[in-house]
Amino acid sequence: MTKKILLFAMVALVFGILGSLYSAWRYMPATPESPVVAKLLANKMPDVVNQRAQSLSAYQGKTLVLNFWATWCAPCVDEMPELVQLQKDFAERDVQVLGISIDTPDNVRAFAEKYNISYPLLLAGMTGTDLARQFGNQTGGLPFTVLVTPSGAVKKTYLGRLKMEELRADLLAI
């Protein structure tokens, strides 16, 4: 009787392990379609508000609104309240706004406290300009926003002050 219980326990353990491995494989997000998105999601960036490094792979499989900005950029500051509202309005649709700042930590931290930004503000510093160029922003202008699909494809880029109606329509089309 003890041998049967032991054998049953071993078989159950083997099937449990196999089931876990299959589940992990089955639900593992696919590699993003865009190599630039894959490179971005493989990195960590400091989250200025939470004061810790943020692993960007946590956002894989979501619709992303990547907003490159700086505190000294007037159009960037103007669109922030609308991006906060966009995050609230589309949160249930698995949309995530990420502010990628090309600025200093102190400036971004003070800005976030003053304006109560509710989405992650990530600090890219001057490497953010290079990253924006990889997404197609050859002029280096700000603000620059990238719409990324859940599959990791770059759906659209926007240079300059966002037209929120256009961005909302583009998000609904995904």
Secondary structure, DSSP 8 states (H G I E B T S, - for coil): -HHHHHHHHHHHHHHHHHHHHHHHHHTS----SSHHHHHHHT-EEEETTTTEEEEGGGGTTSEEEEEEE-TT-HHHHHHHHHHHHHHHHHGGGTEEEEEEE-S-HHHHHHHHHHHT--S-EEE-TTHHHHHHHHTT-TT--SSEEEEE-TTS-EEEEEESS--HHHHHHHHHH-
